[in-house]
């Protein structure tokens, strides 16, 4: 692409909904999402499982539409947009907190797939496997949108076809009804199940603008987002639930390695091992390159050194390899809950700022002083606070509520939204000089 993260995306790079649907489908048609559906089915009965998946994904689609519309309006990535909210320094503090989670996520996905491949080919070297997997993802993420489109166009049709064939075979053999009954003490009710499904994608919400800034219109965004979460993600999770009847013994937690074995599941219904290995590699490739892409934007924002973007992505890949080598699978549930607690209040602050405080129609004036100034495409914001305390306080209160009240993510969202609105109304920020949030230099 070649454009700076501090400037709007040019018209020539905008995508219609079919292209964008494929791009985000590569994130949804994933091995880990099959595993989430698998685990949820083990912890629920069918009457809870299906409604929970459909309701949660409808809510997720609405939240992603809310987040993604800002990317379409501003044509800027998430880190730059959050810089407008929290100010240069405030946003850097937030981004530094978020930065490790993406690399841990890459490490977990790579570890899960690498260990499955070792189960097929024990003679392979584990370090070599994780290095190759992450290395390929680093290369495509450095190529930005073109690299991600290439990986998506390869992964989506192949993996989707295998999942469809596997799901049909499970239904034909009757294995879908052979799901072991979970103990009553471990069973999830409908509300808990909805929260479970929402947690699987809450962490991506603050970064959706990294991708939606390339969508041509709001209509294209609405169609792609609806198809992505309401249709595709629901079907992927339901397919994972069907697979629970093909090998549901062992641990059923998110981080359990004993319950979900895609190679074993696909092998039990007659799909060759090499096909299972291929789809796992394709899924890991697309999952990791998108995670590294967002990581690259965040680290550029924090450092203000876009000319070193490729180097930062390579270093991120090295850290992800180290995480996979250490092993993070047993800690995924902790990471998942932490992500939800941090990111849901962040979305509330994001929504208030861009939907109530400064909608695109009035543009952003100064660093938060109101008025109607034209936001030029070159910098999008000529005036930034160094630190805005109101959104920071609102976000921290939301995080505190989510830590104290289990499974109350919507409550933390509401608290952050209301507190930010009150602080903005009764204790507005003063005007401080500055420049575009995070901008120190751009690519030459």
VOPAGU-2260 file (C-alpha; in pm, 1 decimal, decimal comma):
REM VOPAGU-2260
SITE   aa  ch    i         X         Y         Z
SITE  UNK   A    0       0,0       0,0       0,0
SITE  UNK   A    1     271,0     243,2      92,9
SITE  UNK   A    2      56,7     511,1     260,8
SITE  UNK   A    3     151,0     654,1     599,0
SITE  UNK   A    4     -64,7     555,1     893,9
SITE  UNK   A    5    -109,1     927,9     960,5
SITE  UNK   A    6    -279,7     997,8     626,7
SITE  UNK   A    7    -611,6     889,3     482,2
SITE  UNK   A    8    -629,4     591,0     247,7
SITE  UNK   A    9    -641,5     704,9    -117,9
SITE  UNK   A   10    -955,1     628,3    -321,7
SITE  UNK   A   11    -763,1     395,8    -554,0
SITE  UNK   A   12    -705,9     148,5    -269,4
SITE  UNK   A   13   -1067,7     117,2    -152,3
SITE  UNK   A   14   -1240,2    -223,5    -168,7
SITE  UNK   A   15   -1599,9    -330,7    -233,5
SITE  UNK   A   16   -1777,8    -575,6      -5,0
SITE  UNK   A   17   -1689,2    -903,0    -186,6
SITE  UNK   A   18   -1315,0    -836,0    -152,6
SITE  UNK   A   19   -1348,5    -721,8     206,8
SITE  UNK   A   20   -1565,3   -1021,4     297,7
SITE  UNK   A   21   -1290,2   -1256,7     182,5
SITE  UNK   A   22   -1030,1   -1054,7     373,3
SITE  UNK   A   23   -1212,7   -1082,2     706,4
SITE  UNK   A   24   -1338,3   -1435,9     638,3
SITE  UNK   A   25    -977,2   -1549,8     655,9
SITE  UNK   A   26    -983,4   -1442,1    1021,9
SITE  UNK   A   27   -1315,0   -1613,7    1091,6
SITE  UNK   A   28   -1255,5   -1947,0     916,8
SITE  UNK   A   29    -984,9   -2051,5    1161,0
SITE  UNK   A   30    -877,5   -2359,0    1355,9
SITE  UNK   A   31    -903,3   -2172,9    1686,6
SITE  UNK   A   32   -1262,4   -2069,5    1606,6
SITE  UNK   A   33   -1351,5   -2432,7    1536,7
SITE  UNK   A   34   -1198,2   -2510,7    1874,8
SITE  UNK   A   35   -1407,9   -2242,4    2045,2
SITE  UNK   A   36   -1723,3   -2397,0    1897,0
SITE  UNK   A   37   -1601,7   -2743,8    1994,8
SITE  UNK   A   38   -1537,9   -2640,6    2356,7
SITE  UNK   A   39   -1865,8   -2451,7    2389,3
SITE  UNK   A   40   -2061,4   -2753,5    2264,4
SITE  UNK   A   41   -1893,3   -2971,0    2530,4
SITE  UNK   A   42   -2003,9   -2724,7    2798,2
SITE  UNK   A   43   -2366,1   -2684,0    2682,0
SITE  UNK   A   44   -2658,6   -2876,2    2543,4
SITE  UNK   A   45   -2778,5   -2822,0    2186,8
SITE  UNK   A   46   -3071,5   -2603,7    2297,4
SITE  UNK   A   47   -2825,9   -2360,5    2454,4
SITE  UNK   A   48   -2542,4   -2392,9    2202,7
SITE  UNK   A   49   -2722,5   -2283,9    1883,4
SITE  UNK   A   50   -2908,7   -1980,6    2030,2
SITE  UNK   A   51   -2593,1   -1865,3    2211,9
SITE  UNK   A   52   -2388,7   -1872,1    1891,2
SITE  UNK   A   53   -2652,6   -1688,9    1686,9
SITE  UNK   A   54   -2733,9   -1424,9    1950,7
SITE  UNK   A   55   -2369,8   -1354,5    2035,9
SITE  UNK   A   56   -2267,5   -1324,4    1671,6
SITE  UNK   A   57   -2556,4   -1088,0    1598,7
SITE  UNK   A   58   -2433,9    -869,1    1887,1
SITE  UNK   A   59   -2075,3    -896,0    1762,6
SITE  UNK   A   60   -2182,3    -794,1    1412,6
SITE  UNK   A   61   -2346,7    -482,5    1556,9
SITE  UNK   A   62   -2039,6    -396,0    1763,2
SITE  UNK   A   63   -1805,5    -449,3    1468,9
SITE  UNK   A   64   -2026,7    -234,6    1249,0
SITE  UNK   A   65   -2013,4      36,6    1515,4
SITE  UNK   A   66   -1634,5      15,7    1532,6
SITE  UNK   A   67   -1579,2     -31,4    1160,0
SITE  UNK   A   68   -1788,3     266,6    1045,8
SITE  UNK   A   69   -1532,8     500,4    1201,2
SITE  UNK   A   70   -1260,5     344,8     987,9
SITE  UNK   A   71   -1473,0     401,2     676,9
SITE  UNK   A   72   -1542,1     762,3     775,6
SITE  UNK   A   73   -1188,5     862,9     868,8
SITE  UNK   A   74    -976,9     628,1     650,4
SITE  UNK   A   75    -725,0     602,2     935,5
SITE  UNK   A   76    -605,2     301,0    1140,3
SITE  UNK   A   77    -716,5     235,9    1496,1
SITE  UNK   A   78    -400,5     356,1    1671,4
SITE  UNK   A   79    -419,2     696,3    1501,5
SITE  UNK   A   80    -789,6     723,3    1586,1
SITE  UNK   A   81    -727,3     641,5    1952,1
SITE  UNK   A   82    -459,5     910,4    1949,6
SITE  UNK   A   83    -735,5    1163,1    1884,9
SITE  UNK   A   84    -924,1    1036,7    2189,8
SITE  UNK   A   85    -653,1     991,8    2452,1
SITE  UNK   A   86    -394,0    1232,6    2315,4
SITE  UNK   A   87     -44,7    1138,6    2205,0
SITE  UNK   A   88      89,9    1030,6    2544,5
SITE  UNK   A   89    -234,5     877,2    2669,9
SITE  UNK   A   90    -275,7     663,9    2360,1
SITE  UNK   A   91      83,2     542,7    2377,0
SITE  UNK   A   92      20,0     419,6    2731,9
SITE  UNK   A   93    -288,2     230,3    2612,9
SITE  UNK   A   94    -108,8      85,1    2311,2
SITE  UNK   A   95     187,3     -31,3    2520,7
SITE  UNK   A   96     -58,0    -225,4    2736,2
SITE  UNK   A   97    -226,7    -378,6    2431,9
SITE  UNK   A   98      90,6    -450,5    2234,2
SITE  UNK   A   99     191,9    -782,5    2399,0
SITE  UNK   A  100    -151,1    -944,5    2364,8
SITE  UNK   A  101    -132,4    -973,5    1986,3
SITE  UNK   A  102     210,2   -1137,7    1999,2
SITE  UNK   A  103      94,9   -1379,3    2271,4
SITE  UNK   A  104    -205,5   -1463,2    2052,6
SITE  UNK   A  105      25,1   -1538,9    1757,3
SITE  UNK   A  106     242,7   -1753,6    1983,1
SITE  UNK   A  107     -58,4   -1952,1    2102,2
SITE  UNK   A  108    -194,2   -2017,3    1753,1
SITE  UNK   A  109     149,7   -2117,7    1625,8
SITE  UNK   A  110     210,6   -2345,0    1924,3
SITE  UNK   A  111    -123,8   -2521,5    1883,9
SITE  UNK   A  112     -67,4   -2593,8    1514,4
SITE  UNK   A  113     300,4   -2685,5    1551,1
SITE  UNK   A  114     224,1   -2942,9    1821,1
SITE  UNK   A  115     -49,2   -3093,4    1605,2
SITE  UNK   A  116     196,8   -3123,6    1315,5
SITE  UNK   A  117     448,2   -3289,7    1547,9
SITE  UNK   A  118     180,5   -3545,0    1628,8
SITE  UNK   A  119     170,3   -3637,7    1259,4
SITE  UNK   A  120     540,3   -3604,6    1183,9
SITE  UNK   A  121     734,8   -3665,0    1510,0
SITE  UNK   A  122    1070,4   -3636,5    1333,6
SITE  UNK   A  123    1017,1   -3265,3    1265,6
SITE  UNK   A  124    1192,6   -3005,3    1478,9
SITE  UNK   A  125     950,7   -2795,8    1688,5
SITE  UNK   A  126    1159,0   -2476,7    1677,2
SITE  UNK   A  127    1197,1   -2509,3    1300,2
SITE  UNK   A  128     819,5   -2552,4    1255,2
SITE  UNK   A  129     725,9   -2243,5    1456,9
SITE  UNK   A  130     999,8   -2040,1    1287,3
SITE  UNK   A  131     875,9   -2130,8     938,1
SITE  UNK   A  132     509,6   -2066,8    1028,3
SITE  UNK   A  133     576,0   -1723,7    1178,6
SITE  UNK   A  134     834,4   -1637,6     911,2
SITE  UNK   A  135     584,2   -1681,8     626,6
SITE  UNK   A  136     334,3   -1465,5     814,8
SITE  UNK   A  137     597,2   -1195,7     865,5
SITE  UNK   A  138     661,0   -1179,3     490,2
SITE  UNK   A  139     293,1   -1136,2     396,6
SITE  UNK   A  140     226,5    -881,8     673,7
SITE  UNK   A  141     519,9    -670,9     552,2
SITE  UNK   A  142     343,8    -659,0     212,0
SITE  UNK   A  143      39,9    -516,8     397,9
SITE  UNK   A  144    -294,3    -538,5     214,6
SITE  UNK   A  145    -156,9    -712,0     -95,9
SITE  UNK   A  146       7,9    -981,7     113,5
SITE  UNK   A  147    -306,0   -1036,1     321,7
SITE  UNK   A  148    -525,9   -1054,8      11,9
SITE  UNK   A  149    -297,5   -1323,3    -131,6
SITE  UNK   A  150    -311,6   -1535,4     184,2
SITE  UNK   A  151    -690,5   -1485,9     210,1
SITE  UNK   A  152    -755,2   -1591,6    -149,5
SITE  UNK   A  153    -559,6   -1911,5     -89,3
SITE  UNK   A  154    -695,4   -1996,0     254,8
SITE  UNK   A  155   -1066,5   -1911,9     245,0
SITE  UNK   A  156   -1189,9   -2138,2     -39,6
SITE  UNK   A  157    -971,8   -2436,1      55,8
SITE  UNK   A  158   -1045,5   -2433,7     429,2
SITE  UNK   A  159   -1415,3   -2352,2     381,9
SITE  UNK   A  160   -1455,7   -2645,5     142,0
SITE  UNK   A  161   -1287,8   -2889,3     383,7
SITE  UNK   A  162   -1502,2   -2768,7     676,7
SITE  UNK   A  163   -1822,5   -2803,7     471,5
SITE  UNK   A  164   -1731,3   -3157,4     360,6
SITE  UNK   A  165   -1633,1   -3253,0     715,7
SITE  UNK   A  166   -1954,2   -3110,2     862,2
SITE  UNK   A  167   -2169,2   -3301,3     613,0
SITE  UNK   A  168   -1984,3   -3625,3     689,6
SITE  UNK   A  169   -2033,6   -3576,1    1064,2
SITE  UNK   A  170   -2407,7   -3528,1    1011,7
SITE  UNK   A  171   -2430,9   -3833,2     783,7
SITE  UNK   A  172   -2245,4   -4061,5    1027,4
SITE  UNK   A  173   -2452,2   -3941,8    1322,7
SITE  UNK   A  174   -2147,0   -3841,1    1527,9
SITE  UNK   A  175   -2299,8   -3499,1    1592,6
SITE  UNK   A  176   -2521,9   -3660,4    1856,8
SITE  UNK   A  177   -2234,3   -3838,8    2031,9
SITE  UNK   A  178   -2125,4   -3538,2    2239,1
SITE  UNK   A  179   -2032,3   -3636,1    2597,0
SITE  UNK   A  180   -2246,4   -3477,2    2868,4
SITE  UNK   A  181   -2065,3   -3212,7    3071,1
SITE  UNK   A  182   -2091,8   -3226,6    3453,7
SITE  UNK   A  183   -2361,9   -2996,0    3589,2
SITE  UNK   A  184   -2100,5   -2794,7    3777,7
SITE  UNK   A  185   -1922,5   -2712,3    3448,8
SITE  UNK   A  186   -2224,5   -2649,3    3225,7
SITE  UNK   A  187   -2276,2   -2298,9    3093,5
SITE  UNK   A  188   -2616,0   -2131,9    3081,5
SITE  UNK   A  189   -2731,7   -1915,6    2790,5
SITE  UNK   A  190   -2591,4   -1588,4    2926,8
SITE  UNK   A  191   -2253,6   -1745,6    3005,5
SITE  UNK   A  192   -2244,6   -1907,5    2661,7
SITE  UNK   A  193   -2317,7   -1576,1    2488,7
SITE  UNK   A  194   -2036,8   -1412,7    2689,6
SITE  UNK   A  195   -1803,8   -1698,1    2591,1
SITE  UNK   A  196   -1870,6   -1646,0    2219,5
SITE  UNK   A  197   -1835,9   -1269,5    2246,2
SITE  UNK   A  198   -1503,9   -1299,7    2428,0
SITE  UNK   A  199   -1357,2   -1489,5    2133,0
SITE  UNK   A  200   -1369,0   -1173,5    1918,0
SITE  UNK   A  201   -1391,2    -881,1    2160,1
SITE  UNK   A  202   -1015,3    -834,1    2139,6
SITE  UNK   A  203   -1029,5    -752,9    1768,2
SITE  UNK   A  204   -1290,2    -477,4    1803,6
SITE  UNK   A  205   -1049,8    -189,0    1875,2
SITE  UNK   A  206    -847,5    -275,0    1564,4
SITE  UNK   A  207   -1124,5    -327,3    1310,0
SITE  UNK   A  208   -1060,2      20,5    1169,0
SITE  UNK   A  209    -717,0    -104,4    1057,6
SITE  UNK   A  210    -908,5    -296,6     789,8
SITE  UNK   A  211   -1233,2    -105,0     741,0
SITE  UNK   A  212   -1044,9     208,1     634,8
SITE  UNK   A  213   -1001,7      26,1     302,3
SITE  UNK   A  214   -1378,4     -34,8     254,6
SITE  UNK   A  215   -1540,0     180,6     -13,9
SITE  UNK   A  216   -1875,3     262,6     151,4
SITE  UNK   A  217   -2071,1     206,7     472,1
SITE  UNK   A  218   -2304,9     -20,4     277,4
SITE  UNK   A  219   -2010,5    -237,8     172,2
SITE  UNK   A  220   -1903,0    -250,3     536,2
SITE  UNK   A  221   -2250,5    -347,7     661,0
SITE  UNK   A  222   -2285,0    -629,4     406,3
SITE  UNK   A  223   -1935,8    -770,1     467,7
SITE  UNK   A  224   -1961,7    -745,6     847,1
SITE  UNK   A  225   -2306,6    -906,4     851,2
SITE  UNK   A  226   -2196,7   -1193,3     628,1
SITE  UNK   A  227   -1875,0   -1231,0     826,6
SITE  UNK   A  228   -2009,8   -1263,0    1179,4
SITE  UNK   A  229   -2378,4   -1352,5    1146,6
SITE  UNK   A  230   -2328,0   -1612,9     872,7
SITE  UNK   A  231   -1966,8   -1728,3     840,8
SITE  UNK   A  232   -1857,7   -1716,9    1204,3
SITE  UNK   A  233   -2182,9   -1877,0    1320,1
SITE  UNK   A  234   -2134,7   -2162,4    1071,7
SITE  UNK   A  235   -1770,3   -2208,1    1175,2
SITE  UNK   A  236   -1862,6   -2232,1    1543,5
SITE  UNK   A  237   -2151,0   -2467,7    1469,2
SITE  UNK   A  238   -1913,1   -2683,7    1264,2
SITE  UNK   A  239   -1680,4   -2689,8    1565,2
SITE  UNK   A  240   -1976,7   -2798,2    1775,6
SITE  UNK   A  241   -2049,0   -3082,3    1531,7
SITE  UNK   A  242   -1687,8   -3197,0    1563,0
SITE  UNK   A  243   -1734,6   -3234,6    1940,8
SITE  UNK   A  244   -1903,5   -3568,4    1870,6
SITE  UNK   A  245   -1591,9   -3698,4    1693,1
SITE  UNK   A  246   -1344,7   -3666,0    1977,0
SITE  UNK   A  247   -1483,7   -3488,7    2278,5
SITE  UNK   A  248   -1288,8   -3672,1    2541,7
SITE  UNK   A  249   -1015,7   -3497,9    2736,8
SITE  UNK   A  250   -1005,7   -3143,3    2867,2
SITE  UNK   A  251   -1275,5   -2908,9    2755,2
SITE  UNK   A  252   -1128,2   -2575,7    2856,1
SITE  UNK   A  253   -1013,7   -2316,3    2610,4
SITE  UNK   A  254    -651,7   -2387,5    2677,3
SITE  UNK   A  255    -688,8   -2762,8    2692,4
SITE  UNK   A  256    -479,5   -2962,7    2452,9
SITE  UNK   A  257    -664,1   -3288,2    2521,4
SITE  UNK   A  258   -1013,8   -3209,5    2398,9
SITE  UNK   A  259    -965,0   -3062,6    2051,9
SITE  UNK   A  260    -754,4   -3246,7    1795,2
SITE  UNK   A  261    -853,9   -3138,1    1444,8
SITE  UNK   A  262    -630,6   -3394,5    1276,8
SITE  UNK   A  263    -788,1   -3675,7    1478,5
SITE  UNK   A  264   -1137,8   -3540,8    1413,7
SITE  UNK   A  265   -1091,0   -3510,1    1037,9
SITE  UNK   A  266    -917,5   -3847,6    1024,3
SITE  UNK   A  267   -1212,5   -4011,9    1201,1
SITE  UNK   A  268   -1442,9   -3907,9     915,1
SITE  UNK   A  269   -1209,3   -4012,2     635,9
SITE  UNK   A  270   -1031,1   -3686,6     547,7
SITE  UNK   A  271    -658,8   -3745,6     471,8
SITE  UNK   A  272    -401,2   -3631,5     723,6
SITE  UNK   A  273    -214,3   -3413,3     474,8
SITE  UNK   A  274    -535,9   -3217,4     408,6
SITE  UNK   A  275    -575,5   -3150,9     780,8
SITE  UNK   A  276    -212,5   -3039,6     800,5
SITE  UNK   A  277    -259,8   -2809,5     499,6
SITE  UNK   A  278    -563,3   -2628,1     639,3
SITE  UNK   A  279    -393,9   -2582,7     976,0
SITE  UNK   A  280     -95,1   -2421,2     806,1
SITE  UNK   A  281    -315,4   -2198,1     588,7
SITE  UNK   A  282    -521,1   -2085,6     887,9
SITE  UNK   A  283    -214,7   -2008,1    1095,1
SITE  UNK   A  284     -63,3   -1809,3     810,1
SITE  UNK   A  285    -364,5   -1578,3     772,7
SITE  UNK   A  286    -426,9   -1548,3    1146,5
SITE  UNK   A  287     -67,5   -1449,2    1213,6
SITE  UNK   A  288     -16,4   -1209,6     923,3
SITE  UNK   A  289    -319,5   -1003,4    1025,2
SITE  UNK   A  290    -209,8    -998,8    1387,6
SITE  UNK   A  291     138,9    -886,3    1283,7
SITE  UNK   A  292     -12,0    -622,0    1054,5
SITE  UNK   A  293    -205,6    -464,5    1343,5
SITE  UNK   A  294      97,5    -500,7    1570,0
SITE  UNK   A  295     306,2    -315,3    1309,3
SITE  UNK   A  296      62,6     -23,0    1307,7
SITE  UNK   A  297      61,5      -2,2    1688,4
SITE  UNK   A  298     440,0     -15,7    1721,9
SITE  UNK   A  299     476,2     250,0    1450,1
SITE  UNK   A  300     238,4     472,2    1642,7
SITE  UNK   A  301     422,5     421,7    1971,0
SITE  UNK   A  302     768,2     483,1    1826,4
SITE  UNK   A  303     677,3     727,6    1548,2
SITE  UNK   A  304     930,5     554,0    1321,9
SITE  UNK   A  305     745,7     427,5    1016,1
SITE  UNK   A  306    1062,9     381,0     815,0
SITE  UNK   A  307    1147,7      87,5    1045,6
SITE  UNK   A  308     808,2     -78,9    1007,7
SITE  UNK   A  309     944,3    -396,4     845,1
SITE  UNK   A  310    1211,1    -430,8    1113,4
SITE  UNK   A  311     949,7    -392,2    1387,5
SITE  UNK   A  312     735,8    -665,3    1230,8
SITE  UNK   A  313    1036,8    -898,3    1210,8
SITE  UNK   A  314    1114,1    -831,6    1578,5
SITE  UNK   A  315     748,6    -897,2    1663,0
SITE  UNK   A  316     775,5   -1228,8    1480,5
SITE  UNK   A  317    1080,3   -1318,8    1690,1
SITE  UNK   A  318     888,4   -1243,6    2011,5
SITE  UNK   A  319     593,3   -1453,2    1887,3
SITE  UNK   A  320     829,5   -1744,2    1815,0
SITE  UNK   A  321     965,3   -1711,6    2168,5
SITE  UNK   A  322     609,1   -1718,4    2309,7
SITE  UNK   A  323     530,9   -2032,6    2109,3
SITE  UNK   A  324     854,4   -2191,5    2229,2
SITE  UNK   A  325     773,7   -2111,9    2594,7
SITE  UNK   A  326     417,3   -2240,2    2554,8
SITE  UNK   A  327     107,4   -2028,4    2618,8
SITE  UNK   A  328    -171,3   -2280,2    2548,0
SITE  UNK   A  329    -252,6   -2341,1    2915,0
SITE  UNK   A  330    -275,7   -1966,6    2978,9
SITE  UNK   A  331    -508,0   -1874,2    2693,3
SITE  UNK   A  332    -818,3   -1845,2    2912,6
SITE  UNK   A  333    -640,8   -1588,4    3130,9
SITE  UNK   A  334    -530,1   -1390,4    2824,8
SITE  UNK   A  335    -880,6   -1407,1    2674,4
SITE  UNK   A  336   -1044,0   -1270,9    2990,0
SITE  UNK   A  337    -780,0    -997,7    3020,5
SITE  UNK   A  338    -838,0    -891,1    2661,1
SITE  UNK   A  339   -1212,0    -862,1    2720,7
SITE  UNK   A  340   -1163,9    -654,6    3033,7
SITE  UNK   A  341    -931,2    -410,1    2860,3
SITE  UNK   A  342   -1094,9    -379,6    2519,6
SITE  UNK   A  343   -1467,9    -354,8    2596,2
SITE  UNK   A  344   -1432,7     -26,2    2792,7
SITE  UNK   A  345   -1196,2      93,0    2519,7
SITE  UNK   A  346   -1469,8      41,6    2261,3
SITE  UNK   A  347   -1713,7     242,5    2477,5
SITE  UNK   A  348   -1475,7     539,1    2483,1
SITE  UNK   A  349   -1419,9     499,0    2108,4
SITE  UNK   A  350   -1796,0     494,9    2040,9
SITE  UNK   A  351   -1866,2     806,2    2248,8
SITE  UNK   A  352   -1588,8    1009,9    2088,3
SITE  UNK   A  353   -1667,1     928,5    1726,4
SITE  UNK   A  354   -2046,3     896,1    1745,6
SITE  UNK   A  355   -2138,1    1168,3    1995,8
SITE  UNK   A  356   -1846,7    1401,3    2060,4
SITE  UNK   A  357   -1701,3    1436,8    1710,2
SITE  UNK   A  358   -1898,0    1262,3    1436,2
SITE  UNK   A  359   -1734,6    1290,3    1094,7
SITE  UNK   A  360   -1996,0    1534,2     966,6
SITE  UNK   A  361   -1864,4    1810,9    1194,6
SITE  UNK   A  362   -1503,3    1701,3    1158,0
SITE  UNK   A  363   -1256,4    1729,2    1441,5
SITE  UNK   A  364   -1158,5    2078,0    1540,0
SITE  UNK   A  365    -834,9    2146,2    1717,2
SITE  UNK   A  366    -750,9    1898,2    1991,2
SITE  UNK   A  367   -1097,4    1875,8    2133,0
SITE  UNK   A  368   -1235,2    2222,6    2133,5
SITE  UNK   A  369   -1535,1    2175,4    1904,5
SITE  UNK   A  370   -1620,3    2387,5    1604,8
SITE  UNK   A  371   -1617,7    2301,1    1238,1
SITE  UNK   A  372   -1276,1    2276,9    1081,1
SITE  UNK   A  373   -1194,2    2077,7     772,8
SITE  UNK   A  374    -976,2    1777,0     842,7
SITE  UNK   A  375    -721,9    1766,7     562,0
SITE  UNK   A  376    -619,6    1431,7     417,2
SITE  UNK   A  377    -255,9    1498,1     486,4
SITE  UNK   A  378    -266,0    1488,4     861,9
SITE  UNK   A  379    -633,8    1441,6     949,9
SITE  UNK   A  380    -569,9    1632,9    1269,5
SITE  UNK   A  381    -341,3    1933,3    1297,1
SITE  UNK   A  382    -389,8    1975,3    1668,1
SITE  UNK   A  383    -361,6    1709,9    1941,0
SITE  UNK   A  384    -358,5    1704,8    2318,7
SITE  UNK   A  385     -66,2    1528,9    2480,4
SITE  UNK   A  386    -297,8    1363,6    2732,8
SITE  UNK   A  387    -676,6    1367,4    2773,5
SITE  UNK   A  388    -769,3    1251,3    3121,9
SITE  UNK   A  389   -1148,5    1212,9    3071,3
SITE  UNK   A  390   -1140,3     909,6    2838,5
SITE  UNK   A  391    -853,1     762,4    3039,2
SITE  UNK   A  392   -1049,5     780,1    3366,3
SITE  UNK   A  393   -1362,9     641,6    3196,7
SITE  UNK   A  394   -1163,6     353,4    3049,4
SITE  UNK   A  395    -994,9     269,2    3381,5
SITE  UNK   A  396   -1330,1     262,5    3562,3
SITE  UNK   A  397   -1467,7      26,6    3297,9
SITE  UNK   A  398   -1166,9    -203,4    3338,9
SITE  UNK   A  399   -1212,3    -197,0    3717,7
SITE  UNK   A  400   -1580,8    -288,8    3687,4
SITE  UNK   A  401   -1504,1    -575,2    3448,3
SITE  UNK   A  402   -1241,9    -708,9    3691,7
SITE  UNK   A  403   -1473,5    -691,1    3992,6
SITE  UNK   A  404   -1789,1    -818,9    3819,6
SITE  UNK   A  405   -1737,2   -1146,1    3631,7
SITE  UNK   A  406   -1924,2   -1185,9    3300,0
SITE  UNK   A  407   -2038,6    -821,8    3311,1
SITE  UNK   A  408   -1872,2    -688,9    2997,8
SITE  UNK   A  409   -2181,2    -494,1    2889,1
SITE  UNK   A  410   -2189,1    -328,2    3232,3
SITE  UNK   A  411   -1826,7    -216,9    3193,7
SITE  UNK   A  412   -1911,1     -84,0    2846,3
SITE  UNK   A  413   -2201,9     118,9    2986,8
SITE  UNK   A  414   -2000,8     254,1    3280,8
SITE  UNK   A  415   -1718,6     376,2    3056,6
SITE  UNK   A  416   -1962,2     535,2    2812,1
SITE  UNK   A  417   -2160,1     719,4    3081,5
SITE  UNK   A  418   -1854,6     831,0    3280,3
SITE  UNK   A  419   -1684,0     967,4    2968,7
SITE  UNK   A  420   -2001,1    1155,5    2872,6
SITE  UNK   A  421   -2030,1    1307,4    3222,0
SITE  UNK   A  422   -1664,3    1406,1    3240,1
SITE  UNK   A  423   -1678,6    1552,4    2892,2
SITE  UNK   A  424   -1985,8    1758,3    2982,7
SITE  UNK   A  425   -1883,7    1883,0    3326,8
SITE  UNK   A  426   -1502,1    1876,0    3314,6
SITE  UNK   A  427   -1393,0    1943,6    2955,6
SITE  UNK   A  428   -1025,9    1934,5    2867,2
SITE  UNK   A  429    -829,4    2249,7    2811,6
SITE  UNK   A  430    -654,2    2317,3    2484,8
SITE  UNK   A  431    -294,5    2209,5    2464,4
SITE  UNK   A  432     -72,3    2246,1    2162,4
SITE  UNK   A  433      62,5    1951,3    1971,9
SITE  UNK   A  434      62,2    1765,9    1642,6
SITE  UNK   A  435     -80,6    1456,3    1490,3
SITE  UNK   A  436     -92,0    1191,2    1760,1
SITE  UNK   A  437     209,6     965,3    1742,9
SITE  UNK   A  438     363,2    1135,0    1441,4
SITE  UNK   A  439     736,1    1188,6    1455,6
SITE  UNK   A  440     827,2    1104,1    1100,1
SITE  UNK   A  441     671,9     934,6     803,8
SITE  UNK   A  442     804,8     719,2     527,7
SITE  UNK   A  443    1011,2     892,2     270,3
